[in-house]
């Protein structure tokens, strides 16, 4: 099966801003009527990758608390109609 994957981390200052992922771009010729942007968010977090001790502590929290911190984790978003897209808006405080 063919798909796109996004993985990694970026360092950003703690200031208001936006993070965008878009289908297409570069040398790709996307035809909107033929594009299916169905996707799954396996994991999205905002943590310091160098602080492993914090991650271990975090993993010991109850699932209900972790779900509040990562509301998109494990969710599928299906495209069911032409010209349909998804936007995910999160407030990070």
C-alpha angles and dihedrals in degrees: 000000000000123000144142122252131198118197135156141061139268131203114232133168119252096259132114113279147125136263116201133186116187134185113241131009132127112052095340120114105210119195106203095211091054099041120104113192096184107147147163125224104216095179137345121176141159106220137126106264091208095059100079092162089062090052092053091051091046092053090059093062120103115272091243091061094045090050090058090053096047106031095165097051113123095001124137122214114198124200107217104169139041116271091018121140138170130237122189117199120191129176112217115198 
